[in-house]
Amino acid sequence: MLTIYGVYRSRASRVYWMAEELGLEFRSVPVLQARRLADPLSQDAPLNTHSPEFIAVNPMAQIPSIRDGDLVMHESLAINLYLARKHGGPLSGQTVEEDGLLTMWTIWAAEVEPHTVKIVLTYDNGLENSEGGQQTIAVACRSLRRPLAVLEGHLAGRQWIVGDRFTVADLNIAEVLRYAQSEEALFQAHPNIKAWIERCQSRPAYKAMQATRGKEPIEI
């Protein structure tokens, strides 16, 4: 059985969403981010990214990770590409060309993510109304202008990123851009992206993931 290490309030959310899309049976091992704990190495600390038990799984001390049989993998976007290819179906590439495009757009997401993460972390830390927080958000939004313009143009006349169906590329990119959805003006300025991400987030598997995520405590 597939084992997913990580809480839903983390990048593991995209792996849980993928598992739901594929209808996979999986075991969830909640692993908290160490930064959320006052003393992650205390004897009574919950399992977290600095716990020796998890370090044995991922020495990089990051979530998510998966164990699938004898295979252990890290890096959420790569994990999703692997799961799509292994289990096939419409989320995976149907040709070598589609495989290439799925990889290309996933790398695009990885290049965009540092900017969207700055936005979500500003809100997570309660700094969105501070001068420094507003400056961080403004810089991140400026950095997103070109990639979002590229994606907006790509989606003109298209429902989905690759082919005529929802794929792992849509899932990976939607999860990266979710971190920036607090900035409504960004999406209002890119109507194709706005409509596309709404389609992605209307999927039953996404809603199932978010329902579980919503039950997790924000504060520890």
VOKOL-290789 format. One record per residue (C-alpha): x, y, z. Coordinates in steps of 0.25 Angstrom, whole numbers, padded with zeros to 4 digits, always signed. Each point is the difference from the previous one (the first is absolute). Layout:
BEGIN
XYZ/...
END
This chain:
BEGIN
+0000+0000+0000/+0005+0014-0003/+0004+0008+0013/+0000+0015-0001/+0008+0007+0011/-0005+0014+0003/-0012+0008+0005/-0010+0006-0009/+0004+0014+0004/+0013-0001-0008/+0005-0003-0014/-0005-0014+0003/-0014+0005-0004/+0003-0002-0014/+0004-0014+0002/-0013-0003+0007/-0008+0007-0011/+0007-0009-0010/-0002-0013+0008/-0015+0004+0000/+0000+0003-0015/+0005-0014-0002/-0009-0007+0009/+0012-0006+0008/+0000-0006+0013/+0010+0006+0009/+0005+0001+0014/+0003+0014+0005/+0011+0003+0011/-0002+0014+0005/+0013+0007+0001/+0000+0014+0005/+0010+0011-0005/+0010+0002+0011/-0001+0015-0001/-0014-0001+0006/+0005-0006+0013/+0007+0007+0011/+0009-0012+0003/-0001-0010-0011/+0010-0009+0006/-0007-0001+0014/-0004-0014+0005/-0015+0004-0001/+0001+0007-0014/-0009-0006-0011/+0007-0006-0012/+0006+0011-0008/+0010+0003-0010/+0011+0000+0010/-0004-0013+0007/+0011-0011-0002/-0011-0010-0005/-0003+0010-0011/+0014+0003-0003/+0002-0014-0003/-0010+0001-0011/+0005+0013-0005/+0013+0006+0004/-0004+0013-0006/-0010+0002+0011/-0011+0004-0009/-0014-0004-0003/-0006-0007-0008/+0007-0013-0002/-0006-0013-0005/+0003-0015+0002/-0006-0008-0012/+0005-0015+0002/+0015+0001+0000/+0000+0014-0006/+0002+0012+0009/-0002+0014-0007/+0000+0014+0004/-0003+0013-0007/-0015+0002-0001/-0001+0004-0015/+0009-0012-0004/-0008-0009+0009/-0013+0004-0008/+0007-0002-0014/+0004-0014+0005/-0014-0004+0005/-0006+0005-0013/+0010-0008-0008/-0002-0013+0008/-0015+0000+0001/-0002+0005-0014/-0014+0005-0004/-0004+0014-0005/+0009+0007+0011/+0013-0006-0007/+0006+0003-0013/-0006-0008-0012/+0012+0002-0009/+0015+0003+0002/-0003+0015-0005/-0011+0001+0011/+0010-0006+0011/+0010+0011-0004/-0010+0011+0001/-0005-0005+0014/+0014+0000+0004/+0003+0014-0006/-0012+0006+0007/+0003-0006+0013/+0014+0006+0000/-0007+0013-0004/-0008-0002+0013/+0013-0002+0008/+0006+0013-0005/-0013+0008+0003/-0002-0006+0014/+0011+0008+0008/-0008+0012-0003/-0014-0005+0004/+0006-0006+0012/+0005+0014+0005/-0015+0004-0001/-0006-0011+0008/+0011+0000+0010/-0002+0015+0002/-0015-0003+0004/+0004-0012+0008/+0009+0009+0008/-0011+0011+0002/+0009+0010-0007/-0009+0003-0012/-0004+0014+0006/+0014+0004+0004/+0009+0009-0008/+0010-0011-0002/-0011-0011-0003/-0007+0009-0011/+0014+0003-0006/+0003-0015-0001/-0014-0003-0006/+0002+0012-0010/+0014-0006-0005/-0006-0014-0001/-0011+0005-0008/+0009+0008-0010/+0008-0013-0001/-0012-0008-0004/-0004+0010-0012/+0008-0007-0011/-0003-0014+0004/-0015+0003+0002/+0000+0007-0013/+0006-0012-0007/-0010-0009+0006/-0012+0009-0003/+0004+0000-0014/+0002-0015+0000/-0015-0002+0005/-0006+0009-0010/-0010-0010-0007/+0004-0011+0009/-0007-0007+0012/+0013-0007+0005/+0015+0001+0000/+0003-0012-0009/-0009-0007-0009/-0015+0001+0001/-0001-0005+0014/+0004+0002+0015/+0014-0005+0002/+0011-0001+0011/+0005+0014-0006/-0013+0006+0003/+0000-0005+0014/+0015+0004+0003/-0002+0014-0006/-0013+0002+0007/+0006-0004+0014/+0012+0010-0002/-0009+0011-0004/-0010-0002+0011/+0011+0006+0009/-0003+0013-0007/-0015+0000-0001/-0001+0010+0012/+0004+0010-0011/-0013+0002-0007/+0005+0010-0009/+0010-0009-0006/-0011-0010-0004/-0009+0011-0005/+0010+0005-0009/+0002-0014-0006/-0014-0005-0003/+0004-0013-0007/+0008-0004+0012/-0011+0004+0009/-0010-0009-0007/+0010-0011-0001/+0003-0001+0014/-0014+0001+0004/-0002-0013-0009/+0011-0007+0007/-0005+0004+0014/-0014-0005-0003/+0004-0014-0002/-0005-0010+0010/+0014-0005+0003/+0005+0014+0004/-0012+0002+0008/+0002-0013+0008/+0015+0004+0002/-0005+0014+0005/-0010-0006+0009/+0010-0008+0007/+0010+0011+0001/-0011+0009+0006/-0001-0010+0012/+0015+0002+0003/+0003+0010+0011/+0007+0013-0005/+0007+0002+0014/+0007-0011+0007/
END
